[in-house]
Amino acid sequence: MATTTPIKSKSATNAHPNLNAANSASIDIHKLITWFGHSSFSINASKRIYLDPWKLPDGLPKADIILVTHEHQDHFSMADIEKITGPHTHIIAHPGCVGIKGNVEYVKPGEKVALHDVVVDVVPAYNVTKFRPDGTHPHPKESQFNGYIIRIDGNTFYFAGDTDVIAEMKEFPKIDIAFLPVSGSYVMTSAEAAEAANIIKPRVAAIPMHHGTVIGTLADGDEFAQLVGQSAKLLKKHDG
């Protein structure tokens, strides 16, 4: 699946960072990426991209693109989507996220969305080693929940969604920044996320998520950083 939908460009006086440039070590990850807690982020590039927006503060800029991985309530919040949706916002979501208003496209793993200078590849997110008491996976492979590989401004981001370490990670393209869940229980533990980072080998940063709010603690992010080393980047939660 491929679509091309215009996105209204924002005017800017400064070039947006290209992590592949020679001076990529000087890129301020804390300006490029904003963490709103749990698995909610924005990528502040030539287009503003929100990832699983949830419990957002008021007064944020409107989104150019919103990505929603699946319908679980700590990832899919209609109220938060509405906060950041403007007339030119394009929303990409899993088909289970029913009822979204506006310019929405429902996608599954294996599909691609092209929005002029932004390309989003939909990749799988599922459990292998995590089980509920009844023996089922919280995120079964057959549910076809989404992760996203996002290409913008010459940079490639991997937003894992709720997943374990999965075989498909070995087939990913070169990644600059990876967002990886670390809380355990429903997703990777910090040690498993470090294993995923070793498979993916993000060139610039591995950012822990899915901790410190609903499940998991900030200590899970600290442990992940210790295991991964220099490429791990711990972000401070943005509260508005």
Contacts in CASP RR format, 6 or more apart in sequence:
PFRMAT RR
TARGET T0000
AUTHOR 0000-0000-0000
METHOD contacts of the structure
MODEL  1
MATTTPIKSKSATNAHPNLNAANSASIDIHKLITWFGHSSFSINASKRIY
LDPWKLPDGLPKADIILVTHEHQDHFSMADIEKITGPHTHIIAHPGCVGI
KGNVEYVKPGEKVALHDVVVDVVPAYNVTKFRPDGTHPHPKESQFNGYII
RIDGNTFYFAGDTDVIAEMKEFPKIDIAFLPVSGSYVMTSAEAAEAANII
KPRVAAIPMHHGTVIGTLADGDEFAQLVGQSAKLLKKHDG
1 107 0 8 1.000
1 111 0 8 1.000
1 112 0 8 1.000
1 113 0 8 1.000
2 112 0 8 1.000
2 113 0 8 1.000
2 114 0 8 1.000
3 105 0 8 1.000
3 113 0 8 1.000
3 114 0 8 1.000
3 115 0 8 1.000
4 114 0 8 1.000
4 115 0 8 1.000
4 116 0 8 1.000
5 90 0 8 1.000
5 103 0 8 1.000
5 115 0 8 1.000
5 116 0 8 1.000
6 116 0 8 1.000
7 47 0 8 1.000
7 64 0 8 1.000
7 65 0 8 1.000
7 88 0 8 1.000
7 90 0 8 1.000
7 115 0 8 1.000
7 116 0 8 1.000
7 118 0 8 1.000
8 64 0 8 1.000
8 88 0 8 1.000
9 46 0 8 1.000
9 47 0 8 1.000
10 46 0 8 1.000
10 47 0 8 1.000
10 48 0 8 1.000
10 64 0 8 1.000
12 46 0 8 1.000
16 45 0 8 1.000
16 46 0 8 1.000
16 153 0 8 1.000
17 24 0 8 1.000
17 27 0 8 1.000
17 32 0 8 1.000
17 45 0 8 1.000
17 153 0 8 1.000
17 155 0 8 1.000
18 24 0 8 1.000
18 153 0 8 1.000
18 154 0 8 1.000
18 155 0 8 1.000
19 27 0 8 1.000
19 154 0 8 1.000
19 155 0 8 1.000
19 176 0 8 1.000
19 177 0 8 1.000
19 203 0 8 1.000
19 204 0 8 1.000
20 154 0 8 1.000
20 155 0 8 1.000
20 176 0 8 1.000
24 203 0 8 1.000
24 204 0 8 1.000
27 204 0 8 1.000
29 177 0 8 1.000
29 204 0 8 1.000
29 205 0 8 1.000
29 207 0 8 1.000
29 233 0 8 1.000
29 235 0 8 1.000
30 235 0 8 1.000
30 236 0 8 1.000
31 44 0 8 1.000
32 43 0 8 1.000
32 44 0 8 1.000
32 45 0 8 1.000
33 41 0 8 1.000
33 42 0 8 1.000
33 43 0 8 1.000
33 44 0 8 1.000
33 177 0 8 1.000
33 207 0 8 1.000
33 235 0 8 1.000
34 41 0 8 1.000
34 42 0 8 1.000
34 44 0 8 1.000
34 235 0 8 1.000
34 238 0 8 1.000
35 41 0 8 1.000
35 207 0 8 1.000
35 209 0 8 1.000
35 235 0 8 1.000
35 236 0 8 1.000
35 237 0 8 1.000
35 238 0 8 1.000
36 42 0 8 1.000
36 53 0 8 1.000
36 54 0 8 1.000
36 55 0 8 1.000
36 56 0 8 1.000
36 57 0 8 1.000
36 237 0 8 1.000
36 238 0 8 1.000
37 54 0 8 1.000
37 55 0 8 1.000
37 209 0 8 1.000
37 212 0 8 1.000
37 213 0 8 1.000
37 237 0 8 1.000
37 238 0 8 1.000
38 52 0 8 1.000
38 54 0 8 1.000
38 55 0 8 1.000
38 74 0 8 1.000
38 209 0 8 1.000
38 210 0 8 1.000
38 211 0 8 1.000
38 212 0 8 1.000
38 213 0 8 1.000
38 214 0 8 1.000
39 51 0 8 1.000
39 52 0 8 1.000
39 54 0 8 1.000
39 69 0 8 1.000
39 74 0 8 1.000
39 75 0 8 1.000
39 161 0 8 1.000
39 162 0 8 1.000
39 179 0 8 1.000
39 181 0 8 1.000
39 209 0 8 1.000
39 210 0 8 1.000
40 50 0 8 1.000
40 51 0 8 1.000
40 52 0 8 1.000
40 53 0 8 1.000
40 54 0 8 1.000
40 55 0 8 1.000
40 56 0 8 1.000
40 80 0 8 1.000
41 50 0 8 1.000
41 51 0 8 1.000
41 52 0 8 1.000
41 159 0 8 1.000
41 179 0 8 1.000
41 207 0 8 1.000
41 209 0 8 1.000
42 48 0 8 1.000
42 49 0 8 1.000
42 50 0 8 1.000
42 51 0 8 1.000
42 60 0 8 1.000
42 63 0 8 1.000
43 49 0 8 1.000
43 51 0 8 1.000
43 150 0 8 1.000
43 152 0 8 1.000
43 157 0 8 1.000
45 152 0 8 1.000
45 153 0 8 1.000
45 155 0 8 1.000
46 117 0 8 1.000
46 152 0 8 1.000
46 153 0 8 1.000
47 64 0 8 1.000
47 65 0 8 1.000
47 115 0 8 1.000
47 117 0 8 1.000
47 118 0 8 1.000
47 152 0 8 1.000
48 61 0 8 1.000
48 62 0 8 1.000
48 63 0 8 1.000
48 64 0 8 1.000
48 65 0 8 1.000
49 63 0 8 1.000
49 64 0 8 1.000
49 65 0 8 1.000
49 66 0 8 1.000
49 67 0 8 1.000
49 118 0 8 1.000
49 150 0 8 1.000
49 152 0 8 1.000
50 63 0 8 1.000
50 65 0 8 1.000
50 66 0 8 1.000
50 67 0 8 1.000
50 84 0 8 1.000
51 67 0 8 1.000
51 148 0 8 1.000
51 159 0 8 1.000
51 179 0 8 1.000
52 67 0 8 1.000
52 68 0 8 1.000
52 69 0 8 1.000
52 75 0 8 1.000
52 76 0 8 1.000
52 159 0 8 1.000
52 161 0 8 1.000
53 63 0 8 1.000
53 66 0 8 1.000
53 68 0 8 1.000
53 77 0 8 1.000
53 80 0 8 1.000
53 81 0 8 1.000
53 83 0 8 1.000
53 84 0 8 1.000
54 74 0 8 1.000
54 75 0 8 1.000
54 76 0 8 1.000
54 77 0 8 1.000
54 80 0 8 1.000
55 77 0 8 1.000
55 80 0 8 1.000
55 213 0 8 1.000
56 80 0 8 1.000
56 83 0 8 1.000
56 84 0 8 1.000
57 238 0 8 1.000
57 239 0 8 1.000
57 240 0 8 1.000
58 83 0 8 1.000
58 240 0 8 1.000
59 83 0 8 1.000
59 240 0 8 1.000
60 83 0 8 1.000
60 84 0 8 1.000
61 84 0 8 1.000
62 84 0 8 1.000
62 85 0 8 1.000
62 86 0 8 1.000
62 88 0 8 1.000
62 89 0 8 1.000
63 84 0 8 1.000
63 85 0 8 1.000
63 86 0 8 1.000
63 89 0 8 1.000
64 88 0 8 1.000
64 89 0 8 1.000
64 90 0 8 1.000
64 118 0 8 1.000
65 89 0 8 1.000
65 90 0 8 1.000
65 91 0 8 1.000
65 92 0 8 1.000
65 115 0 8 1.000
65 118 0 8 1.000
65 120 0 8 1.000
66 81 0 8 1.000
66 84 0 8 1.000
66 85 0 8 1.000
66 89 0 8 1.000
66 90 0 8 1.000
66 91 0 8 1.000
66 92 0 8 1.000
66 93 0 8 1.000
67 92 0 8 1.000
67 93 0 8 1.000
67 120 0 8 1.000
67 146 0 8 1.000
67 148 0 8 1.000
67 150 0 8 1.000
67 159 0 8 1.000
68 75 0 8 1.000
68 76 0 8 1.000
68 81 0 8 1.000
68 91 0 8 1.000
68 92 0 8 1.000
68 93 0 8 1.000
68 94 0 8 1.000
68 97 0 8 1.000
68 100 0 8 1.000
68 146 0 8 1.000
69 75 0 8 1.000
69 94 0 8 1.000
69 125 0 8 1.000
69 145 0 8 1.000
69 146 0 8 1.000
69 147 0 8 1.000
69 148 0 8 1.000
69 159 0 8 1.000
69 161 0 8 1.000
69 162 0 8 1.000
70 76 0 8 1.000
70 94 0 8 1.000
70 96 0 8 1.000
70 97 0 8 1.000
70 125 0 8 1.000
70 139 0 8 1.000
70 143 0 8 1.000
70 145 0 8 1.000
70 146 0 8 1.000
70 161 0 8 1.000
70 162 0 8 1.000
71 94 0 8 1.000
71 96 0 8 1.000
71 97 0 8 1.000
71 98 0 8 1.000
72 162 0 8 1.000
74 213 0 8 1.000
74 214 0 8 1.000
75 161 0 8 1.000
75 162 0 8 1.000
76 93 0 8 1.000
76 94 0 8 1.000
76 96 0 8 1.000
76 97 0 8 1.000
78 99 0 8 1.000
78 100 0 8 1.000
81 91 0 8 1.000
81 100 0 8 1.000
82 101 0 8 1.000
85 91 0 8 1.000
85 101 0 8 1.000
85 102 0 8 1.000
89 102 0 8 1.000
89 103 0 8 1.000
90 103 0 8 1.000
90 105 0 8 1.000
90 115 0 8 1.000
91 100 0 8 1.000
91 102 0 8 1.000
91 103 0 8 1.000
91 104 0 8 1.000
91 105 0 8 1.000
92 104 0 8 1.000
92 105 0 8 1.000
92 107 0 8 1.000
92 113 0 8 1.000
92 120 0 8 1.000
92 148 0 8 1.000
93 100 0 8 1.000
93 104 0 8 1.000
93 105 0 8 1.000
93 106 0 8 1.000
93 107 0 8 1.000
94 106 0 8 1.000
94 107 0 8 1.000
94 108 0 8 1.000
94 144 0 8 1.000
94 145 0 8 1.000
94 146 0 8 1.000
95 106 0 8 1.000
95 107 0 8 1.000
95 108 0 8 1.000
96 106 0 8 1.000
97 106 0 8 1.000
105 113 0 8 1.000
107 113 0 8 1.000
107 122 0 8 1.000
107 146 0 8 1.000
108 122 0 8 1.000
108 144 0 8 1.000
108 146 0 8 1.000
109 122 0 8 1.000
109 123 0 8 1.000
109 124 0 8 1.000
109 125 0 8 1.000
109 144 0 8 1.000
109 146 0 8 1.000
109 147 0 8 1.000
110 121 0 8 1.000
110 122 0 8 1.000
110 123 0 8 1.000
111 121 0 8 1.000
111 122 0 8 1.000
112 119 0 8 1.000
112 120 0 8 1.000
112 121 0 8 1.000
112 122 0 8 1.000
113 119 0 8 1.000
113 120 0 8 1.000
113 122 0 8 1.000
114 120 0 8 1.000
117 152 0 8 1.000
117 153 0 8 1.000
118 150 0 8 1.000
118 151 0 8 1.000
118 152 0 8 1.000
119 150 0 8 1.000
119 151 0 8 1.000
119 152 0 8 1.000
120 148 0 8 1.000
120 149 0 8 1.000
120 150 0 8 1.000
120 151 0 8 1.000
121 148 0 8 1.000
121 149 0 8 1.000
121 151 0 8 1.000
122 146 0 8 1.000
122 147 0 8 1.000
122 148 0 8 1.000
123 146 0 8 1.000
123 147 0 8 1.000
123 148 0 8 1.000
123 149 0 8 1.000
123 158 0 8 1.000
123 168 0 8 1.000
123 172 0 8 1.000
124 141 0 8 1.000
124 144 0 8 1.000
124 145 0 8 1.000
124 146 0 8 1.000
124 147 0 8 1.000
124 163 0 8 1.000
124 166 0 8 1.000
124 168 0 8 1.000
125 139 0 8 1.000
125 145 0 8 1.000
125 146 0 8 1.000
125 147 0 8 1.000
125 160 0 8 1.000
125 161 0 8 1.000
125 162 0 8 1.000
125 163 0 8 1.000
125 166 0 8 1.000
126 137 0 8 1.000
126 139 0 8 1.000
126 140 0 8 1.000
126 141 0 8 1.000
126 143 0 8 1.000
126 145 0 8 1.000
126 163 0 8 1.000
126 164 0 8 1.000
126 166 0 8 1.000
127 137 0 8 1.000
127 138 0 8 1.000
127 139 0 8 1.000
127 140 0 8 1.000
127 141 0 8 1.000
127 162 0 8 1.000
127 163 0 8 1.000
127 164 0 8 1.000
127 186 0 8 1.000
127 187 0 8 1.000
128 164 0 8 1.000
128 165 0 8 1.000
128 166 0 8 1.000
129 164 0 8 1.000
129 192 0 8 1.000
130 137 0 8 1.000
130 138 0 8 1.000
130 139 0 8 1.000
130 164 0 8 1.000
130 184 0 8 1.000
130 185 0 8 1.000
130 186 0 8 1.000
130 187 0 8 1.000
131 137 0 8 1.000
131 138 0 8 1.000
132 138 0 8 1.000
138 162 0 8 1.000
138 186 0 8 1.000
139 145 0 8 1.000
139 162 0 8 1.000
139 163 0 8 1.000
139 186 0 8 1.000
139 187 0 8 1.000
145 161 0 8 1.000
145 162 0 8 1.000
145 163 0 8 1.000
146 161 0 8 1.000
147 158 0 8 1.000
147 159 0 8 1.000
147 160 0 8 1.000
147 161 0 8 1.000
147 163 0 8 1.000
148 157 0 8 1.000
148 158 0 8 1.000
148 159 0 8 1.000
148 161 0 8 1.000
149 156 0 8 1.000
149 157 0 8 1.000
149 158 0 8 1.000
149 159 0 8 1.000
149 172 0 8 1.000
149 173 0 8 1.000
149 175 0 8 1.000
150 156 0 8 1.000
150 157 0 8 1.000
150 158 0 8 1.000
150 159 0 8 1.000
151 157 0 8 1.000
155 176 0 8 1.000
155 177 0 8 1.000
156 173 0 8 1.000
156 174 0 8 1.000
156 175 0 8 1.000
156 176 0 8 1.000
156 177 0 8 1.000
157 175 0 8 1.000
157 176 0 8 1.000
157 177 0 8 1.000
157 178 0 8 1.000
157 179 0 8 1.000
158 172 0 8 1.000
158 175 0 8 1.000
158 177 0 8 1.000
158 178 0 8 1.000
158 179 0 8 1.000
158 200 0 8 1.000
158 202 0 8 1.000
159 179 0 8 1.000
160 178 0 8 1.000
160 179 0 8 1.000
160 180 0 8 1.000
160 181 0 8 1.000
160 196 0 8 1.000
160 209 0 8 1.000
161 179 0 8 1.000
161 181 0 8 1.000
161 187 0 8 1.000
161 210 0 8 1.000
162 181 0 8 1.000
162 186 0 8 1.000
162 187 0 8 1.000
162 210 0 8 1.000
163 181 0 8 1.000
163 187 0 8 1.000
163 188 0 8 1.000
164 187 0 8 1.000
164 188 0 8 1.000
164 192 0 8 1.000
165 188 0 8 1.000
165 192 0 8 1.000
165 195 0 8 1.000
165 196 0 8 1.000
165 199 0 8 1.000
169 196 0 8 1.000
169 199 0 8 1.000
169 200 0 8 1.000
170 199 0 8 1.000
172 200 0 8 1.000
174 203 0 8 1.000
175 200 0 8 1.000
175 201 0 8 1.000
175 202 0 8 1.000
175 203 0 8 1.000
176 202 0 8 1.000
176 203 0 8 1.000
176 204 0 8 1.000
176 205 0 8 1.000
177 202 0 8 1.000
177 204 0 8 1.000
177 205 0 8 1.000
177 206 0 8 1.000
177 207 0 8 1.000
178 196 0 8 1.000
178 197 0 8 1.000
178 200 0 8 1.000
178 202 0 8 1.000
178 205 0 8 1.000
178 206 0 8 1.000
178 207 0 8 1.000
179 207 0 8 1.000
179 209 0 8 1.000
180 188 0 8 1.000
180 193 0 8 1.000
180 196 0 8 1.000
180 197 0 8 1.000
180 206 0 8 1.000
180 207 0 8 1.000
180 208 0 8 1.000
180 209 0 8 1.000
180 224 0 8 1.000
181 187 0 8 1.000
181 188 0 8 1.000
181 193 0 8 1.000
181 208 0 8 1.000
181 209 0 8 1.000
181 210 0 8 1.000
181 211 0 8 1.000
182 188 0 8 1.000
182 189 0 8 1.000
182 190 0 8 1.000
182 193 0 8 1.000
182 208 0 8 1.000
182 209 0 8 1.000
182 210 0 8 1.000
182 211 0 8 1.000
182 216 0 8 1.000
182 220 0 8 1.000
182 221 0 8 1.000
182 223 0 8 1.000
182 224 0 8 1.000
183 189 0 8 1.000
183 210 0 8 1.000
183 211 0 8 1.000
183 212 0 8 1.000
183 215 0 8 1.000
183 216 0 8 1.000
183 220 0 8 1.000
184 190 0 8 1.000
184 192 0 8 1.000
184 215 0 8 1.000
184 216 0 8 1.000
184 220 0 8 1.000
185 215 0 8 1.000
185 216 0 8 1.000
186 215 0 8 1.000
187 210 0 8 1.000
188 195 0 8 1.000
188 196 0 8 1.000
189 220 0 8 1.000
190 208 0 8 1.000
190 220 0 8 1.000
190 221 0 8 1.000
190 223 0 8 1.000
190 224 0 8 1.000
190 227 0 8 1.000
191 223 0 8 1.000
191 227 0 8 1.000
193 206 0 8 1.000
193 208 0 8 1.000
193 224 0 8 1.000
194 224 0 8 1.000
194 227 0 8 1.000
194 228 0 8 1.000
197 206 0 8 1.000
197 228 0 8 1.000
197 231 0 8 1.000
197 232 0 8 1.000
198 228 0 8 1.000
200 206 0 8 1.000
202 231 0 8 1.000
203 231 0 8 1.000
204 231 0 8 1.000
205 231 0 8 1.000
205 232 0 8 1.000
205 233 0 8 1.000
206 224 0 8 1.000
206 228 0 8 1.000
206 231 0 8 1.000
206 232 0 8 1.000
206 233 0 8 1.000
207 232 0 8 1.000
207 233 0 8 1.000
207 234 0 8 1.000
207 235 0 8 1.000
208 220 0 8 1.000
208 221 0 8 1.000
208 224 0 8 1.000
208 225 0 8 1.000
208 232 0 8 1.000
208 234 0 8 1.000
210 216 0 8 1.000
211 217 0 8 1.000
211 218 0 8 1.000
211 220 0 8 1.000
211 221 0 8 1.000
212 218 0 8 1.000
212 220 0 8 1.000
221 234 0 8 1.000
222 234 0 8 1.000
224 232 0 8 1.000
225 232 0 8 1.000
225 233 0 8 1.000
225 234 0 8 1.000
END
